[in-house]
Amino acid sequence: MFVKTVLCGKGVLLKKVEIKGRSRMGMITKPKCSVQIVLEEKPIDEFYKMVISGNGPTGIATLMKSVMVQSESNLSGLHKH
């Protein structure tokens, strides 16, 4: 799962009375917002191409490359694809 877009929108501005001492008062404003995150799923072959080319997440790319080196897979053949 990859983050495709993140949208942040304004919400309703809530006002609340703040009671102080000596019969004084003030207003407290509490702004609200909404956050929408859109995820997308990529096919496994596209994910492997992205990891091998170095465009994927760094932690996953490092882990995948170390596993490939330990399993003695053909790395030069993978780079050609």
MOZI-V311936 format. One record per pair of residues at least 24 apart in sequence whose C-alpha atoms are under 6 Angstrom apart, sorted by the first residue. I is the first residue (numbers start at 1). J is the second residue. D is the distance in whole Angstrom. If there is no record, write none. Layout:
BEGIN
<<I | J | D> <I | J | D>>
END
This chain:
BEGIN
<<1 | 40 | 6> <1 | 41 | 5> <2 | 39 | 5> <2 | 40 | 5> <3 | 39 | 5> <4 | 38 | 5> <4 | 39 | 5> <4 | 40 | 6> <5 | 38 | 5> <6 | 36 | 6> <6 | 37 | 5> <7 | 35 | 6> <7 | 36 | 5> <8 | 34 | 6> <8 | 35 | 5> <9 | 33 | 6> <9 | 34 | 5>>
END
